[in-house]
Protein backbone atom coordinates (compact mmCIF):
# COMPACT_ATOMS: atom_id res chain seq x y z
CA UNK A 1 0.00 0.00 0.00
CA UNK A 2 1.56 3.31 -1.06
CA UNK A 3 0.59 6.81 -0.07
CA UNK A 4 1.42 9.98 -1.97
CA UNK A 5 3.00 13.00 -0.33
CA UNK A 6 -0.42 14.62 -0.25
CA UNK A 7 -1.43 12.11 2.41
CA UNK A 8 1.34 13.18 4.80
CA UNK A 9 -0.05 14.97 7.83
CA UNK A 10 1.55 17.67 9.97
CA UNK A 11 -0.78 17.30 12.96
CA UNK A 12 -0.25 14.62 15.67
CA UNK A 13 -1.96 11.31 15.01
CA UNK A 14 -4.77 10.03 17.20
CA UNK A 15 -3.69 7.35 19.65
CA UNK A 16 -6.69 5.05 19.31
CA UNK A 17 -5.15 2.59 16.83
CA UNK A 18 -1.71 2.26 18.44
CA UNK A 19 -2.63 -0.78 20.56
CA UNK A 20 -3.80 -2.65 17.48
CA UNK A 21 -0.60 -1.67 15.71
CA UNK A 22 1.54 -2.87 18.64
CA UNK A 23 -0.30 -6.21 18.82
CA UNK A 24 0.02 -6.87 15.07
CA UNK A 25 3.69 -5.85 15.11
CA UNK A 26 4.39 -8.15 18.05
CA UNK A 27 2.62 -11.16 16.55
CA UNK A 28 3.25 -10.29 12.90
CA UNK A 29 -0.18 -11.77 12.38
CA UNK A 30 -3.56 -10.04 12.15
CA UNK A 31 -5.52 -13.06 13.36
CA UNK A 32 -3.42 -13.52 16.51
CA UNK A 33 -3.61 -9.81 17.28
CA UNK A 34 -7.39 -9.85 16.84
CA UNK A 35 -7.76 -12.81 19.21
CA UNK A 36 -5.63 -11.07 21.83
CA UNK A 37 -7.71 -7.90 21.59
CA UNK A 38 -11.06 -9.71 21.41
CA UNK A 39 -11.83 -8.06 18.07
CA UNK A 40 -12.54 -9.39 14.62
CA UNK A 41 -9.66 -9.65 12.20
CA UNK A 42 -11.35 -7.19 9.86
CA UNK A 43 -11.72 -4.64 12.70
CA UNK A 44 -7.99 -4.83 13.45
CA UNK A 45 -7.21 -4.54 9.74
CA UNK A 46 -9.35 -1.41 9.47
CA UNK A 47 -7.56 0.14 12.47
CA UNK A 48 -4.16 -0.50 10.89
CA UNK A 49 -5.30 0.91 7.57
CA UNK A 50 -6.62 4.05 9.30
CA UNK A 51 -3.33 4.45 11.15
CA UNK A 52 -1.35 4.12 7.91
CA UNK A 53 -3.53 6.77 6.32
CA UNK A 54 -2.86 9.11 9.23
CA UNK A 55 0.89 8.48 9.23
CA UNK A 56 1.06 8.70 5.46
CA UNK A 57 3.17 5.57 4.77
CA UNK A 58 2.75 1.80 4.91
CA UNK A 59 3.64 0.25 8.26
CA UNK A 60 3.41 -3.40 7.17
CA UNK A 61 4.23 -5.46 4.13
CA UNK A 62 1.29 -7.85 3.59
CA UNK A 63 2.13 -11.35 2.42
CA UNK A 64 -0.22 -14.28 1.82
CA UNK A 65 0.20 -15.89 5.22
CA UNK A 66 2.09 -13.28 7.25
CA UNK A 67 3.05 -9.63 7.54
CA UNK A 68 6.31 -7.87 8.23
CA UNK A 69 7.16 -4.41 9.42
CA UNK A 70 8.40 -1.78 7.03
CA UNK A 71 11.25 0.44 8.19
CA UNK A 72 8.68 3.09 9.08
CA UNK A 73 6.70 0.50 11.03
CA UNK A 74 9.80 -0.56 12.95
CA UNK A 75 10.50 3.08 13.82
CA UNK A 76 6.97 3.63 15.08
CA UNK A 77 6.99 0.36 17.02
CA UNK A 78 10.05 1.44 19.00
CA UNK A 79 8.25 4.58 20.13
CA UNK A 80 4.98 2.79 20.86
CA UNK A 81 6.67 0.07 22.93
CA UNK A 82 8.19 2.76 25.10
CA UNK A 83 5.09 4.93 25.38
CA UNK A 84 2.29 2.44 26.03
CA UNK A 85 3.77 0.88 29.22
CA UNK A 86 4.39 4.37 30.62
CA UNK A 87 0.82 5.38 29.86
CA UNK A 88 -0.52 2.17 31.40
CA UNK A 89 1.63 2.68 34.49
CA UNK A 90 0.41 6.23 34.93
CA UNK A 91 -3.22 5.20 34.56
CA UNK A 92 -2.71 2.33 37.01
CA UNK A 93 -1.19 4.71 39.54
CA UNK A 94 -4.00 7.23 39.07
CA UNK A 95 -6.63 4.51 39.59
CA UNK A 96 -4.90 3.20 42.70
CA UNK A 97 -4.52 6.63 44.24
CA UNK A 98 -7.95 7.99 43.32
CA UNK A 99 -9.48 9.45 46.47
CA UNK A 100 -6.36 8.78 48.54
CA UNK A 101 -3.96 11.25 50.11
CA UNK A 102 -0.39 11.00 48.86
CA UNK A 103 2.99 12.71 49.08
CA UNK A 104 5.46 12.58 46.19
CA UNK A 105 9.06 13.25 47.14
CA UNK A 106 12.36 13.49 45.32
CA UNK A 107 15.81 13.15 46.85
CA UNK A 108 19.18 11.67 45.97
CA UNK A 109 19.71 7.93 46.30
CA UNK A 110 22.18 7.89 49.20
CA UNK A 111 20.04 10.18 51.36
CA UNK A 112 16.95 8.08 50.65
CA UNK A 113 18.77 4.86 51.57
CA UNK A 114 20.70 6.07 54.60
CA UNK A 115 18.47 8.66 56.26
CA UNK A 116 14.90 8.74 54.95
CA UNK A 117 13.88 5.11 54.42
CA UNK A 118 15.06 3.80 57.82
CA UNK A 119 12.83 6.41 59.51
CA UNK A 120 9.83 6.20 57.19
CA UNK A 121 8.07 3.32 58.93
CA UNK A 122 7.30 5.57 61.90
CA UNK A 123 5.48 8.08 59.71
CA UNK A 124 3.55 5.35 57.91
CA UNK A 125 2.52 3.80 61.20
CA UNK A 126 1.13 7.11 62.46
CA UNK A 127 -0.38 8.12 59.10
CA UNK A 128 -1.73 4.92 57.49
CA UNK A 129 -4.00 6.88 55.12
CA UNK A 130 -1.14 8.75 53.39
CA UNK A 131 0.69 7.09 50.50
CA UNK A 132 4.36 7.98 49.93
CA UNK A 133 6.06 7.97 46.51
CA UNK A 134 9.85 8.45 46.49
CA UNK A 135 11.80 9.33 43.36
CA UNK A 136 15.43 8.67 44.30
CA UNK A 137 17.51 10.41 41.67
CA UNK A 138 20.69 12.49 41.67
CA UNK A 139 19.14 14.83 39.10
CA UNK A 140 17.41 17.86 40.59
CA UNK A 141 13.85 18.12 39.28
CA UNK A 142 12.11 21.41 38.50
CA UNK A 143 9.36 21.58 41.11
CA UNK A 144 7.40 24.08 39.05
CA UNK A 145 7.06 21.49 36.29
CA UNK A 146 7.47 18.02 37.85
CA UNK A 147 4.70 16.19 39.68
CA UNK A 148 6.61 16.48 42.97
CA UNK A 149 5.40 17.79 46.34
CA UNK A 150 8.62 17.81 48.36
CA UNK A 151 12.32 17.82 47.51
CA UNK A 152 15.16 16.99 49.91
CA UNK A 153 18.38 18.47 48.57
CA UNK A 154 22.05 18.73 49.46
CA UNK A 155 24.22 21.76 48.93
CA UNK A 156 25.45 25.10 50.25
CA UNK A 157 22.84 27.61 51.29
CA UNK A 158 23.66 30.07 48.54
CA UNK A 159 22.57 27.48 45.95
CA UNK A 160 19.15 26.89 47.48
CA UNK A 161 16.02 28.73 46.28
CA UNK A 162 14.06 31.13 48.45
CA UNK A 163 11.80 29.36 50.92
CA UNK A 164 14.17 26.42 51.46
CA UNK A 165 14.26 25.06 55.00
CA UNK A 166 17.60 23.91 56.38
CA UNK A 167 17.27 20.51 58.05
CA UNK A 168 20.83 19.97 59.29
CA UNK A 169 24.45 20.33 58.30
CA UNK A 170 27.25 17.83 58.46
CA UNK A 171 30.85 17.22 59.30
CA UNK A 172 33.18 14.53 58.02
CA UNK A 173 34.69 11.92 60.28
CA UNK A 174 36.73 8.72 59.73
CA UNK A 175 34.67 5.66 60.71
CA UNK A 176 35.11 1.90 60.54
CA UNK A 177 33.58 -1.28 61.89
CA UNK A 178 34.49 -2.05 65.53
CA UNK A 179 36.02 -5.42 64.70
CA UNK A 180 38.32 -3.89 62.06
CA UNK A 181 39.65 -1.45 64.65
CA UNK A 182 40.05 -4.14 67.31
CA UNK A 183 41.93 -6.46 64.96
CA UNK A 184 44.60 -3.85 64.16
CA UNK A 185 47.04 -1.72 66.17
CA UNK A 186 45.36 1.31 67.79
CA UNK A 187 44.80 4.44 65.73
CA UNK A 188 46.29 7.27 67.75
CA UNK A 189 46.96 9.96 65.15
CA UNK A 190 45.89 10.92 61.61
CA UNK A 191 49.06 9.34 60.20
CA UNK A 192 47.90 5.92 61.47
CA UNK A 193 44.95 6.03 59.05
CA UNK A 194 47.32 5.28 56.16
CA UNK A 195 47.78 1.72 57.48
CA UNK A 196 44.24 0.89 56.31
CA UNK A 197 42.33 0.57 53.07
CA UNK A 198 40.61 3.90 52.53
CA UNK A 199 37.13 4.04 50.99
CA UNK A 200 36.20 6.97 48.79
CA UNK A 201 33.84 8.17 46.06
CA UNK A 202 35.39 7.34 42.70
CA UNK A 203 34.36 10.64 41.11
CA UNK A 204 34.89 13.00 44.05
CA UNK A 205 38.05 14.50 42.51
CA UNK A 206 36.24 15.17 39.22
CA UNK A 207 33.17 16.87 40.69
CA UNK A 208 32.34 19.67 43.12
CA UNK A 209 32.76 17.31 46.13
CA UNK A 210 36.48 17.81 46.80
CA UNK A 211 35.82 18.40 50.51
CA UNK A 212 34.66 14.77 50.82
CA UNK A 213 38.05 13.38 49.80
CA UNK A 214 40.70 11.77 51.93
CA UNK A 215 43.29 13.95 50.20
CA UNK A 216 41.69 17.06 51.69
CA UNK A 217 41.59 15.39 55.10
CA UNK A 218 45.29 14.50 54.87
CA UNK A 219 46.14 18.01 53.68
CA UNK A 220 44.34 19.59 56.63
CA UNK A 221 46.38 17.38 58.96
CA UNK A 222 49.66 18.25 57.20
CA UNK A 223 50.03 14.77 55.70
CA UNK A 224 50.36 15.72 52.04
CA UNK A 225 52.49 12.69 51.20
CA UNK A 226 50.39 10.11 53.00
CA UNK A 227 49.43 7.06 50.94
CA UNK A 228 47.06 4.38 52.25
CA UNK A 229 47.52 0.64 52.13
CA UNK A 230 45.09 0.60 49.19
CA UNK A 231 42.07 2.47 47.80
CA UNK A 232 38.51 1.21 47.43
CA UNK A 233 36.19 3.34 45.28
CA UNK A 234 32.39 3.41 44.97
CA UNK A 235 29.79 5.55 43.21
CA UNK A 236 27.46 6.26 46.13
CA UNK A 237 27.79 7.17 49.80
CA UNK A 238 25.61 4.26 50.93
CA UNK A 239 27.92 1.82 49.10
CA UNK A 240 30.94 3.32 50.83
CA UNK A 241 29.32 3.00 54.26
CA UNK A 242 28.20 -0.55 53.49
CA UNK A 243 31.81 -1.47 52.71
CA UNK A 244 32.92 0.05 56.01
CA UNK A 245 30.22 -1.88 57.87
CA UNK A 246 31.59 -5.04 56.27
CA UNK A 247 35.06 -4.25 57.60
CA UNK A 248 36.62 -3.54 54.23
CA UNK A 249 38.27 -0.27 55.21
CA UNK A 250 37.90 3.18 56.75
CA UNK A 251 35.54 5.72 55.18
CA UNK A 252 35.44 9.49 55.60
CA UNK A 253 31.72 9.59 56.27
CA UNK A 254 29.09 12.30 56.53
CA UNK A 255 28.10 12.36 60.20
CA UNK A 256 24.45 13.15 59.55
CA UNK A 257 24.01 10.07 57.35
CA UNK A 258 25.66 7.62 59.76
CA UNK A 259 24.35 9.01 63.06
CA UNK A 260 22.26 5.91 63.73
CA UNK A 261 25.10 3.52 62.89
CA UNK A 262 27.34 5.39 65.33
CA UNK A 263 24.64 5.45 68.00
CA UNK A 264 24.04 1.70 67.86
CA UNK A 265 27.74 0.80 67.60
CA UNK A 266 27.75 -0.63 64.08
CA UNK A 267 30.38 1.97 63.20
CA UNK A 268 32.87 3.81 65.41
CA UNK A 269 34.69 7.09 64.95
CA UNK A 270 38.38 6.25 64.87
CA UNK A 271 39.55 9.85 65.47
CA UNK A 272 36.56 11.80 66.83
CA UNK A 273 38.77 14.76 67.63
CA UNK A 274 39.69 15.11 63.94
CA UNK A 275 36.33 15.87 62.39
CA UNK A 276 36.16 18.30 59.47
CA UNK A 277 33.38 20.80 58.88
CA UNK A 278 31.57 20.63 55.55
CA UNK A 279 30.11 23.60 53.67
CA UNK A 280 27.09 21.48 52.72
CA UNK A 281 23.70 21.14 54.38
CA UNK A 282 20.48 19.21 53.78
CA UNK A 283 17.41 21.18 52.75
CA UNK A 284 13.64 20.78 52.53
CA UNK A 285 11.72 22.36 49.64
CA UNK A 286 7.94 22.25 49.24
CA UNK A 287 6.44 22.56 45.77
CA UNK A 288 4.40 25.71 45.11
CA UNK A 289 1.23 23.75 44.36
CA UNK A 290 1.47 21.56 47.47
CA UNK A 291 1.89 23.88 50.43
CA UNK A 292 -1.76 23.99 51.51
CA UNK A 293 -2.52 20.26 51.49
CA UNK A 294 -2.81 18.79 55.00
CA UNK A 295 -0.88 15.62 54.13
CA UNK A 296 2.04 17.71 52.85
CA UNK A 297 2.08 19.75 56.04
CA UNK A 298 1.99 16.55 58.11
CA UNK A 299 4.94 15.07 56.24
CA UNK A 300 6.87 18.34 56.39
CA UNK A 301 6.34 18.55 60.18
CA UNK A 302 7.52 14.96 60.54
CA UNK A 303 10.65 15.62 58.46
CA UNK A 304 11.51 18.64 60.58
CA UNK A 305 11.06 16.66 63.79
CA UNK A 306 13.35 13.92 62.48
CA UNK A 307 15.88 16.55 61.43
CA UNK A 308 15.88 17.95 64.97
CA UNK A 309 16.81 14.50 66.28
CA UNK A 310 19.66 14.28 63.77
CA UNK A 311 20.95 17.72 64.77
CA UNK A 312 20.98 16.64 68.38
CA UNK A 313 22.68 13.33 67.54
CA UNK A 314 25.53 14.97 65.61
CA UNK A 315 25.86 17.75 68.19
CA UNK A 316 24.93 20.58 65.86
CA UNK A 317 24.53 23.93 67.59
CA UNK A 318 23.03 26.49 67.51
CA UNK A 319 19.63 25.21 66.51
CA UNK A 320 19.03 26.15 62.84
CA UNK A 321 15.27 26.31 63.48
CA UNK A 322 15.80 29.94 64.40
CA UNK A 323 18.61 31.06 62.12
CA UNK A 324 18.77 28.99 58.97
CA UNK A 325 15.34 29.10 57.38
CA UNK A 326 15.66 30.98 54.12
CA UNK A 327 13.00 33.53 53.19
N, C-alpha and C positions, 0 to 999 in steps of 0.2 A: 504494500500500500504506500503510495507516494503522495506527498502534499507539496503544493507549490508555495513559493514565498508569500503569496497573498494570504495563506492560512496562518502564518506565523503571528503570534499574539504578543503584545507588549505588557498586558496586564497579568497579574498573578493568576495561576490556575486555581480552580476550585479543588478542595481536598477530598471530595466525596468518593472519587474512584481510586484513590491511592491504595486502599486496602486490597481491592480486587487486583490491582497491578502487582502489589507485593506478593500476593498468594500465587498468581500465575507465574511470576518470575521465579519464585521459590520452587514450585513444582514443575515448571516448564510444561504445564499441561492444564488446559482449560477445564477439563472434566474434574480433575482432582481438586483444583481450586474451587470449583463450584460446589463440590461435596463438602469441602471444609467450611465454606461460607453459608451453607444451607440455601443456595440459590440455584437456579437453573443454569445450564451451560450457556444458553443464549443470553441470559441476563448479564452474566460475567463478560461475555463477548461484547455486548453492547457498551458496557462500562469501559472496557479497554479501548474500543473504537472511539468513544466520546473523549477519552483522555488523550488519545493520539491526535484527535482533531484540535483539542485545546493546545497541546504542546506544539503541534505543527509538523511533526515527523513521526515515522513508524517507530514503535518501541519493540516490536517482535517481528521475527521472520516466521511466517506460517508455513509449516510443512504438512504433509498428509497425516502423519501420526503424532507429530510433536511440534513444538515451537522453540525458538531460541531468541535470546535477547539481541537486539541491535546494539551498536556502540552507544547510541543515545539512551537506549533502555538500561544498559549497564550503568551509565552515569546517573540516571534518575534513581535506579534501585539503590545505589550507594547512599544517596541522600535520604530516601524513604526509610531504609533500614536503620538509619540513625535517628530520624525524626519521630517515627511512630512509637518506639518504646518510650521515648521521653514524654511524648504526649500522653500515652497510656499511664505512665508513672505519675504525671502531674494530676491527671483525672482521678486516679486511685487515691492519691494523697488528699485531694480536695474532698472526695466522697467520705474518706475515713475521718477527716477533721471537721466535716460539716456540723455546725452547732457546738463544737468543742472549743475551749480556750487553749491557745498554744503560744509558745514563745520560740521564735527562730533566732539563733545566735551564731555568730561567726567568731572564730579565734584561731590562732595558729596551733599546729598539731601538738607540739610539746606542751604548751600550756593546757590544752584540753586533756591530754593524757596524765600530766603530773599534778595539776592543781584542781581543775574543774571536775572531771569525772569522778575522782575519789570522794568528792564532797556531795555530789549531785543526789545521791540516794536520800539524804536527809531532806532536801527540798521536795523530792517526789513523794516521800512518806507524808509530809505535812500538807502537800498540795496535790492530792491524787487526781484532781479534775483538770490539771494543766499539763498539756503535752509539751515536750521539749524537743526541738530539732537543732542539732549542732552541725555546722558546716566548718570542719577543721581544715583550714587552708592557710598557707603562708602568703597568699595574695590578698591584699587589702581590698575589700569590696566597697563600692560607692553606695553608701546607705541611702542616698536620695533616689537611687535607681533600683538597687537590689531588694528582693523580698526578705529583708533582714530587720529584726526588731532591735537587737543589741549586738554590739561589737566589743570584744575584749582585745585590746591592742597593747603593743610593747614598743616603747621608744622614749626619747627625751621629750620633756614638756613642750618645748618650742615647736615640735612637729605635730602636736595634737590640735585638733580643731576646737573652736570655742564651744563651751558646754561640756567638755570632757571631764570626767571625775577620776582623780587619781586614787587608785586602790592601795598600792604599796610600791615601795622601791625595792632595791636589792643590793646585796654586796656579794662578792665572790670569795669562796673559801675552799681550800683543798680538803676533799673528803675521800674516804675509802671504807671498805667493809671492815668490821672489827677484827675478823680472823686474819685478814691480810696484814693488818698492823701488828697483831700479836705474833705472827709467824716470822717477823723480820725484826732486825735491830731497831731500837726506838728512834723516832724522828724527833730531833731536838732543835733543829734549825732549818731554815729554808734550803740550805745546801743539801740536806739529807734527802730531799724530795727526788733528787736526780738518781737515786738508787732504784727507783721504781719505774714501771711502765706508766707513762703519762697519757691520759685520754683527752682528746681534743676534737673540736669540730673541724672537719676536713677543709671547709671553705672559709674559715674564720679570717685567714690572712688575705683573702681575696674579696672580702665584703666590708661592710661598715662595722663589723663586730670585733675589731682589734682588741678592745679592752677585755674580751673573754679569753684571750690566749695565754698560754703558759709563758710565752716569750715576754709579754708585758709584765707578768707576775715576777719573773726572774729579773727583769730590768729594774723594777721597783726595789727589789731586794739586793741590787748591786751584784747580780750573778749573770752578767751578760754572756759569759762563756759556758754556762751550765748546759750539759747535754744529758738527757735521761737515758736510762737503760734501753728503752725503745719507745716508739710512739704507737698509739692506737687511735685511728680516726673514725668518726661517724658523721652522719648527716644531721642528726637531730639530737637535741638535749636529752630527751628521754632515753635514747639509745645509749648515750654516754653514761648516764646515771645507772642504767641497767647493767652495763659492763662493770661499773664500780661495785654495784651490789653483788655481782657474781665473783668479785675478788680479782678482776683482771687488771686492775691498776688504780691510780689515783686520778680523780677528775677535779678540775677547777669549776665548782658547781655554783649555780645561782641559789643563794640561800632561801629565797622565797619559794622556790620550786621543790626544795628538798626538806623543808621545815618538818614535815611529818616523819620522814625517814630518819632525821636526826633525833626527833623527840622520842621515837620508839626504839632507837638504838640500831636500826638496820644499817645506818651509815654513821661514821664519827668524823668530826673535824680533827685533822691531824696537826694543824697549827692554828688554833682559834685566835691567837693573838696576831695573826698575819692576814687578816681579811683585807680585801680591797673594795673600796666604794665603786659603784657603777653609776654612770650618768643616766641609766635607763630606769624607767618605771613602768608599771602596768596600769592600764587605763580602761575605764568603762564609758562607752558611748551608747546613747539611746537614739534610735532612728526618729526622724522628725514626725513620722506618721504614727508612732507607737506610744508616745509619752503619756497619753491619757488613759490607756487601757489598764484596768485593775491588775490583770495578770502580769503585765510588764512591770508595773510598780512593785508588785509582790516579789518578782524575781530580782529586780534591781535592789530592793531592800535586803534580800537574802544575800546577794553578792557582796554588798557593802558590809554586812555583818560578818561574813566569812573573811573578808579582807581585813577587818579589824583584828580578828584572831591571828591572821598571818603576821600583821604588823607587830602584835604583841610577842608572837613566837620568835620572830627574828630580831626583836629588840629595837624596833624602829621608833625613834622619837625625834621631834615632837609629833603629835598626832596630826596627820595630814587632813583629817576631817575639817579642821578649822583653817588651814593655810594653803591647801593644794588644789582645791576645786577651782577649775578654770571657768571664768564667765566670759 
